[in-house]
Amino acid sequence: MGRQTAEELRAGDRVVITVKRLGINGEGVGYYRRKAVFIGGALPGEVIKAEVTRTEPKFIHAKIREIEKRSPYRVDAPCPVFGICGGCQIQHLSYEGQLAAKEDMIREAFSRYTGLEQVRMKPILGMDHPWNYRNKAQPQLGMQQEGIIAGLYAMDSHRLIDITGCPIQHPKVNEAVDRTRNVLQRLGIPVYNEKNNQGLVRTIVVRWGFQSGQLQVTLVTANDRLPRREELVRDLRLAMPELTSIAMNVNPKNTSVVFGNKTSILWGGDSIQESLGDLDFTLSPRAFFQLNPIQTVKLYEAVRAAAGLTGRESVVDAYCGTGTIGLWLAPYAREVRGIEAIPEAVADAKANAERNGRDNASFHEGLAEELLPRWAKSGYAPDVIVADPPRTGLDPRFLAAVLRTKPKRFVYVSCNPATLAKDCKVLTDGGYAIEWAQPVDMFPQTSHVECCVSLTRK
């Protein structure tokens, strides 16, 4: 068995580990002589005979050799490519177990980074049916002996895994990917090969409107020379009667970014309609929209509860994207000002405000950490600030600006428990108190967890 101290362990050594919790990538986390051990596929509560695969100064990576004690929540993953495609991390954990593990991730992050043992946490908002929830897919295309395949790259590799019938995509999305691929194959339209920079179609992007029942298919291509264009449009329309829009986006660069800058409509409208609650959205092929509309409504209602609006407040929606949160809050506030760095998103947000008659909402292009202090200098003092930043968390300059601006309430929406808790520590040290945290399961079967935290000025 293992050597004496954690420092002496080497690859190939065997250790017995009790798994305490899930890590942010879905791996089991336990401890060997107080040093963290990450074990892929292990679940909280399990006792694992593990083999060390790699040692680092602060942690150890290991793989399962034998499960001595199984979790009562361990199940057989229903997807045939689970563990290979990398899209889901925890299908082998029952849904009840997933929700408990995600609550635990947030509790653990707050305990570790804020020193607060007793953050009031509301029960996680899960899904009644935690499958078929994604309204959009963007599989890469590749060639195999049997023809074109549409899939995702396997974890840590460049091997394409066919994800036909993916159980977390909406069935209409799966069907559209499948039928589009079949049409491309039948017409002999070449698939892009990045090794020799030959071929044409790189990615199929499909979006399905849950509320509108509209379907959008976008082909991402390496150049704009599309052969058999009329036949392609005709065959796609015949294969999918729900089609509302067929687009082509040209991305000539060798990059992992899906879209290029140039989009043209091959047939139909330049966008599809979708709604969240009483808000209507027009979605162009590149427009951002939440991937799980059912859970998005639950998340935004948690934000509204945290904001505590009476109709008299001035609200800043920082990192606002296409303005969805700000527009959700606008009917309950005096005014909403959104801040976003991406120009296309700001244009979408303005159009969304106009379409929905939210004339007390305005959207501004720029960095939240620069605009907020500028507004504060000119005498503008918001009552509530909402922030929904990327995984890296809030910019330190933005946090400093918030503490100088002193809004009565701060609402933090986050997809990363660690950066959420670290930033909340800065806010609590600066005079705020955490009222409650509300986890929301936006992406069942994956290790991601969203959380909304309500903070008030002491």
C-alpha distance (Angstrom), angle and dihedral (degrees) to the residues before:
residue distance angle dihedral
M1 . . .
G2 3.83 . .
R3 3.77 124.7 .
Q4 3.79 124.7 -106.0
T5 3.81 105.4 -87.3
A6 3.79 133.9 28.4
E7 3.82 89.0 -117.9
E8 3.81 91.4 58.7
L9 3.81 94.9 54.3
R10 3.81 115.6 114.3
A11 3.83 134.7 -172.8
G12 3.81 108.6 -75.9
D13 3.82 95.4 32.0
R14 3.83 117.1 127.0
V15 3.81 122.8 -131.1
V16 3.81 135.9 172.9
I17 3.81 112.2 -129.5
T18 3.81 133.0 -175.9
V19 3.81 107.8 -145.6
K20 3.81 112.3 -131.6
R21 3.81 103.5 -179.4
L22 3.79 147.1 -22.6
G23 3.80 120.0 -82.4
I24 3.80 122.1 -135.5
N25 3.82 91.1 -94.6
G26 3.81 92.9 51.6
E27 3.80 96.3 -101.3
G28 3.81 122.6 134.0
V29 3.82 114.5 -104.1
G30 3.80 122.6 -153.1
Y31 3.81 135.6 148.2
Y32 3.79 135.7 -110.2
R33 3.81 110.6 -166.1
R34 3.84 88.6 -22.5
K35 3.80 93.1 -52.5
A36 3.83 115.3 120.0
V37 3.81 116.4 -111.7
F38 3.84 119.8 -161.5
I39 3.82 114.6 -154.6
G40 3.83 119.0 -176.8
G41 3.82 113.0 -133.4
A42 3.83 95.5 12.2
L43 3.82 118.9 126.8
P44 3.83 133.8 -146.1
G45 3.80 112.2 -84.1
E46 3.82 94.9 22.9
V47 3.79 124.4 125.6
I48 3.80 108.2 -141.0
K49 3.78 133.4 -166.2
A50 3.79 97.0 -147.3
E51 3.79 137.6 -175.9
V52 3.80 117.4 -139.1
T53 3.83 110.9 -120.9
R54 3.82 100.5 173.9
T55 3.79 138.0 1.4
E56 3.80 126.1 -149.4
P57 3.84 128.8 -178.6
K58 3.83 92.1 -100.7
F59 3.82 104.8 25.9
I60 3.78 146.9 15.7
H61 3.82 129.8 -129.5
A62 3.81 117.5 -147.1
K63 3.81 140.7 166.2
I64 3.80 131.1 -136.2
R65 3.80 115.9 -95.7
E66 3.80 95.9 166.6
I67 3.81 137.0 -7.8
E68 3.81 105.6 -131.5
K69 3.81 93.5 179.8
R70 3.83 120.2 21.5
S71 3.79 125.5 -146.6
P72 3.83 112.6 -113.7
Y73 3.83 84.9 -133.3
R74 3.83 94.8 58.8
V75 3.83 111.7 117.1
D76 3.80 137.3 169.6
A77 3.81 109.6 -92.0
P78 3.83 108.8 -119.2
C79 3.82 95.2 -147.7
P80 3.84 116.1 88.6
V81 3.83 92.9 -145.1
F82 3.83 96.9 44.2
G83 3.79 109.2 136.3
I84 3.81 91.3 21.9
C85 3.83 106.9 60.9
G86 3.81 96.1 47.3
G87 3.81 95.3 -142.7
C88 3.83 94.4 110.2
Q89 3.81 125.5 34.2
I90 3.82 106.6 -177.4
Q91 3.81 110.7 37.4
H92 3.84 86.5 122.9
L93 3.82 88.9 67.1
S94 3.83 118.8 78.5
Y95 3.80 114.3 -115.2
E96 3.81 92.0 -110.0
G97 3.81 87.7 53.1
Q98 3.83 91.8 47.6
L99 3.82 92.7 54.6
A100 3.82 92.3 47.7
A101 3.83 91.5 48.4
K102 3.81 92.4 50.0
E103 3.82 92.7 50.5
D104 3.78 86.4 50.4
M105 3.83 92.5 52.0
I106 3.80 90.1 57.6
R107 3.81 94.3 44.0
E108 3.80 90.4 49.5
A109 3.83 93.0 48.9
F110 3.82 92.3 51.3
S111 3.79 92.1 46.1
R112 3.82 92.2 49.0
Y113 3.82 101.0 42.3
T114 3.82 105.0 29.2
G115 3.80 101.1 31.4
L116 3.82 86.9 -132.0
E117 3.81 108.6 134.3
Q118 3.78 94.9 -179.3
V119 3.79 110.5 50.2
R120 3.81 106.8 158.7
M121 3.77 104.4 -115.5
K122 3.79 124.1 -170.2
P123 3.84 116.4 -144.0
I124 3.81 111.6 -85.1
L125 3.82 115.6 -96.7
G126 3.80 105.4 -124.5
M127 3.80 133.4 176.2
D128 3.81 128.4 -95.7
H129 3.82 88.4 -141.7
P130 3.83 108.6 25.9
W131 3.84 94.9 -168.7
N132 3.85 137.1 74.7
Y133 3.81 90.9 27.6
R134 3.82 103.9 128.0
N135 3.81 114.0 99.3
K136 3.81 95.3 -166.9
A137 3.81 139.1 47.6
Q138 3.79 131.3 -177.2
P139 3.81 108.0 -177.0
Q140 3.81 120.7 178.2
L141 3.79 117.5 -122.6
G142 3.78 125.8 -128.5
M143 3.78 140.4 159.0
Q144 3.79 127.0 -107.1
Q145 3.78 130.7 168.1
E146 3.80 91.8 -88.8
G147 3.82 91.0 51.5
I148 3.80 136.2 -102.0
I149 3.80 117.2 4.6
A150 3.81 127.2 -166.7
G151 3.76 116.1 -153.5
L152 3.78 153.7 108.4
Y153 3.78 128.3 -78.7
A154 3.80 113.6 -99.9
M155 3.81 115.7 -108.3
D156 3.83 112.3 -73.3
S157 3.80 92.8 -4.0
H158 3.79 145.5 81.1
R159 3.81 94.8 -123.3
L160 3.81 112.1 122.2
I161 3.82 115.3 -131.3
D162 3.81 118.3 -157.4
I163 3.83 108.7 -123.3
T164 3.83 98.8 -175.0
G165 3.82 109.5 159.2
C166 3.84 93.9 13.3
P167 3.85 104.8 -168.5
I168 3.82 96.1 -140.8
Q169 3.83 94.0 53.4
H170 3.79 119.1 84.5
P171 3.85 108.1 -99.6
K172 3.84 89.9 -119.2
V173 3.82 89.3 56.9
N174 3.82 92.3 50.2
E175 3.79 91.2 47.0
A176 3.82 92.5 49.9
V177 3.83 92.8 50.0
D178 3.79 90.1 49.1
R179 3.81 95.2 47.8
T180 3.81 93.6 44.9
R181 3.80 90.4 51.7
N182 3.83 90.7 49.4
V183 3.82 91.5 51.9
L184 3.83 92.3 49.3
Q185 3.80 89.6 49.5
R186 3.82 94.5 47.4
L187 3.81 92.7 49.7
G188 3.80 92.3 45.3
I189 3.81 93.6 -124.2
P190 3.82 105.0 168.5
V191 3.80 122.6 -114.9
Y192 3.81 118.2 -134.5
N193 3.80 117.1 -102.7
E194 3.79 111.0 -160.4
K195 3.82 93.6 -165.2
N196 3.80 93.2 67.2
N197 3.83 97.7 17.7
Q198 3.84 90.0 -123.1
G199 3.80 131.4 130.7
L200 3.79 131.5 39.7
V201 3.83 125.6 -114.2
R202 3.81 114.2 68.2
T203 3.80 105.8 167.5
I204 3.82 139.9 9.1
V205 3.82 111.7 -142.4
V206 3.81 114.6 -164.7
R207 3.80 126.5 -178.0
W208 3.81 124.9 -176.2
G209 3.82 122.9 -163.4
F210 3.82 106.2 -134.3
Q211 3.81 91.9 -163.1
S212 3.81 100.9 29.9
G213 3.82 98.7 40.4
Q214 3.81 88.5 -137.3
L215 3.80 123.8 142.9
Q216 3.80 128.3 -149.4
V217 3.82 123.5 -169.4
T218 3.81 120.7 -172.0
L219 3.80 123.7 -176.6
V220 3.80 113.1 -151.9
T221 3.80 107.3 -150.8
A222 3.81 136.6 -174.8
N223 3.83 92.4 -129.5
D224 3.81 138.4 2.3
R225 3.83 97.8 -106.2
L226 3.80 99.5 109.1
P227 3.83 113.7 178.8
R228 3.83 122.6 -147.5
R229 3.78 91.4 11.8
E230 3.83 97.8 165.2
E231 3.81 92.9 47.7
L232 3.81 90.9 46.8
V233 3.82 92.6 53.4
R234 3.82 92.0 44.5
D235 3.84 93.9 48.9
L236 3.81 94.1 45.5
R237 3.82 90.3 51.2
L238 3.80 91.7 48.5
A239 3.82 91.5 48.2
M240 3.82 93.9 48.4
P241 3.83 117.1 32.1
E242 3.85 91.0 -178.0
L243 3.81 91.6 63.7
T244 3.80 112.2 129.0
S245 3.78 100.7 167.8
I246 3.83 137.8 19.4
A247 3.81 115.3 -169.3
M248 3.79 139.2 173.6
N249 3.79 122.2 -146.3
V250 3.80 118.5 -168.2
N251 3.80 117.7 -142.9
P252 3.83 110.3 169.4
K253 3.83 94.9 170.0
N254 3.80 124.8 101.9
T255 3.80 95.0 -123.2
S256 3.81 142.3 123.5
V257 3.84 89.0 -123.4
V258 3.82 106.0 106.4
F259 3.81 103.1 -147.6
G260 3.78 132.4 55.4
N261 3.81 124.0 -155.4
K262 3.81 99.9 -99.5
T263 3.83 121.8 75.2
S264 3.81 125.4 174.0
I265 3.80 128.5 -177.3
L266 3.83 113.4 -123.3
W267 3.81 94.4 -174.9
G268 3.82 140.7 -11.4
G269 3.79 129.0 10.4
D270 3.79 124.7 -12.6
S271 3.82 89.6 -123.1
I272 3.80 145.6 11.4
Q273 3.81 128.7 -121.9
E274 3.79 123.9 -117.9
S275 3.79 135.3 165.5
L276 3.80 139.3 -151.3
G277 3.80 113.0 -164.7
D278 3.83 104.7 -45.1
L279 3.83 93.8 -22.0
D280 3.82 120.5 103.7
F281 3.79 121.9 -154.3
T282 3.78 134.2 -168.1
L283 3.80 109.9 -147.0
S284 3.79 119.9 -158.2
P285 3.84 115.5 -164.8
R286 3.82 93.4 -91.9
A287 3.83 98.7 36.8
F288 3.80 116.0 120.3
F289 3.80 116.1 -120.9
Q290 3.81 130.1 164.3
L291 3.83 111.5 -90.0
N292 3.82 95.2 -141.0
P293 3.83 108.2 45.4
I294 3.83 94.5 178.2
Q295 3.82 93.1 59.1
T296 3.81 93.6 37.5
V297 3.81 89.9 67.6
K298 3.84 89.7 53.1
L299 3.81 91.0 48.9
Y300 3.81 93.8 48.8
E301 3.80 91.4 48.5
A302 3.83 88.0 53.9
V303 3.83 88.2 51.9
R304 3.80 90.1 50.8
A305 3.83 91.2 50.7
A306 3.83 90.6 48.7
A307 3.83 92.2 49.4
G308 3.83 90.9 56.7
L309 3.81 93.3 -153.9
T310 3.81 123.8 -170.7
G311 3.82 98.7 177.1
R312 3.81 94.9 -96.3
E313 3.81 99.7 81.7
S314 3.76 132.1 106.0
V315 3.83 109.8 -139.5
V316 3.81 131.7 -163.1
D317 3.84 115.4 -156.3
A318 3.81 103.8 -160.9
Y319 3.82 121.4 -163.5
C320 3.81 83.8 14.0
G321 3.83 100.3 169.8
T322 3.81 109.2 -170.1
G323 3.82 90.1 -8.2
T324 3.80 100.0 -104.0
I325 3.84 97.4 139.5
G326 3.82 94.0 43.1
L327 3.80 91.5 49.0
W328 3.82 90.4 48.0
L329 3.83 89.5 55.2
A330 3.83 98.5 38.9
P331 3.86 97.8 89.9
Y332 3.83 89.6 56.1
A333 3.85 97.6 45.5
R334 3.82 136.7 65.1
E335 3.81 91.3 -127.3
V336 3.80 139.7 -11.1
R337 3.80 125.9 -153.8
G338 3.80 117.2 -167.7
I339 3.82 123.8 -158.8
E340 3.82 122.1 -160.4
A341 3.83 133.7 160.6
I342 3.84 98.2 -151.4
P343 3.85 110.7 83.8
E344 3.86 95.8 -152.6
A345 3.82 90.6 52.5
V346 3.82 90.9 51.4
A347 3.83 90.1 50.8
D348 3.84 89.3 50.3
A349 3.82 91.1 48.0
K350 3.82 91.9 52.1
A351 3.81 91.2 48.2
N352 3.83 90.6 47.8
A353 3.83 90.7 51.1
E354 3.79 91.3 51.1
R355 3.80 94.1 45.7
N356 3.79 91.6 52.3
G357 3.80 96.9 42.1
R358 3.80 92.7 -118.1
D359 3.79 93.6 150.3
N360 3.82 93.7 162.4
A361 3.84 90.3 65.1
S362 3.82 122.3 85.4
F363 3.80 128.2 178.3
H364 3.79 127.1 -147.5
E365 3.79 131.1 -163.9
G366 3.80 115.1 -131.5
L367 3.79 145.5 71.1
A368 3.81 115.7 -55.0
E369 3.82 90.1 -137.8
E370 3.83 89.7 58.3
L371 3.83 103.4 36.3
L372 3.82 98.0 46.2
P373 3.85 95.0 57.1
R374 3.83 89.8 44.4
W375 3.82 91.1 53.2
A376 3.80 91.2 45.0
K377 3.82 90.2 52.6
S378 3.79 90.1 54.6
G379 3.81 89.9 54.2
Y380 3.81 101.2 -96.9
A381 3.81 111.6 140.7
P382 3.83 116.5 179.6
D383 3.82 118.8 -150.8
V384 3.82 92.9 -148.2
I385 3.81 131.8 26.7
V386 3.81 119.8 -165.1
A387 3.81 118.7 -168.0
D388 3.81 128.3 -173.5
P389 3.83 103.0 174.3
P390 3.84 130.0 175.9
R391 3.84 120.4 -88.3
T392 3.81 91.1 -81.9
G393 3.82 89.8 68.8
L394 3.80 131.4 -136.8
D395 3.79 123.0 -18.8
P396 3.85 109.4 -110.2
R397 3.83 88.8 -127.2
F398 3.81 89.6 55.7
L399 3.82 91.5 50.1
A400 3.82 89.6 49.8
A401 3.83 89.7 49.9
V402 3.83 91.0 50.6
L403 3.82 91.2 52.1
R404 3.82 90.0 50.2
T405 3.84 93.2 45.3
K406 3.86 91.9 49.2
P407 3.83 102.3 -157.2
K408 3.82 113.9 -167.7
R409 3.80 90.2 -123.6
F410 3.78 135.2 26.4
V411 3.82 120.2 -166.4
Y412 3.80 115.7 -163.2
V413 3.82 120.1 -164.2
S414 3.80 112.9 -171.6
C415 3.79 142.3 171.5
N416 3.83 93.7 -166.1
P417 3.83 118.0 65.2
A418 3.84 93.5 -163.3
T419 3.82 97.9 54.4
L420 3.84 89.4 38.9
A421 3.81 92.1 56.5
K422 3.84 93.9 42.9
D423 3.82 91.3 52.0
C424 3.82 91.9 45.0
K425 3.83 87.6 55.3
V426 3.83 89.1 57.9
L427 3.82 89.9 49.1
T428 3.82 95.1 46.7
D429 3.82 90.5 47.6
G430 3.83 86.7 51.1
G431 3.81 96.1 56.3
Y432 3.82 106.0 -78.5
A433 3.80 128.8 120.7
I434 3.81 125.0 -150.0
E435 3.82 108.3 -122.6
W436 3.80 96.4 -176.8
A437 3.79 145.6 -35.5
Q438 3.81 122.7 -130.9
P439 3.82 115.7 -163.0
V440 3.83 116.3 -156.8
D441 3.80 123.5 -165.6
M442 3.81 100.5 -135.1
F443 3.82 95.4 161.2
P444 3.82 114.0 35.3
Q445 3.85 116.1 -163.4
T446 3.82 89.7 29.6
S447 3.80 129.6 87.3
H448 3.84 92.8 -118.9
V449 3.79 118.8 113.6
E450 3.81 128.4 -176.4
C451 3.79 121.7 -150.4
C452 3.81 136.2 -171.2
V453 3.83 116.5 -156.3
S454 3.80 124.7 -165.9
L455 3.83 114.6 -149.5
T456 3.80 126.3 -179.8
R457 3.79 131.5 -168.2
K458 3.79 111.9 -103.9
